[in-house]
Amino acid sequence: MAKSKKVSRASLIRKAVNDFLNRHDRTKEAEAFGLWGNIEYQDKVRSEW
């Protein structure tokens, strides 16, 4: 594939890893979003520290 696209294997690997991370990192952010949505609960938990 690298030869047909005339790019280095390292370049293809970097692009593949970057594409993978872009797809999967956003999923984790979406799952975690809103976890601390209740500000009263957050304040209560922080006050215990």
C-alpha positions in Angstrom: 0.0 0.0 0.0 2.8 2.4 0.9 4.4 1.7 -2.5 1.3 2.3 -4.5 0.6 5.6 -2.6 4.3 6.6 -2.8 4.5 7.3 0.9 6.6 5.7 3.7 5.2 2.9 5.8 5.8 5.1 8.9 3.6 7.8 7.4 0.8 5.3 6.7 1.1 3.9 10.3 1.0 7.4 11.7 -2.1 8.2 9.7 -3.8 5.0 10.7 -3.1 5.5 14.4 -4.3 9.1 14.2 -7.5 8.1 12.4 -8.1 5.3 15.0 -7.5 7.7 17.9 -9.8 10.4 16.4 -12.6 7.9 16.1 -12.3 6.2 19.5 -11.3 9.1 21.7 -14.4 11.0 21.0 -16.5 8.0 22.0 -14.9 8.0 25.5 -15.5 11.8 25.8 -19.2 11.3 24.9 -19.5 8.5 27.5 -18.0 10.6 30.2 -19.8 13.8 29.4 -22.3 14.8 32.0 -20.8 12.4 34.6 -20.5 15.4 37.0 -23.6 17.2 35.7 -25.2 17.7 39.1 -23.3 20.7 40.5 -24.8 20.2 44.0 -23.4 16.6 44.1 -20.1 17.8 42.8 -19.8 20.5 45.5 -20.8 18.0 48.2 -18.1 15.6 47.1 -15.5 18.3 46.9 -16.3 19.6 50.4 -15.5 16.1 51.8 -11.9 16.5 50.7 
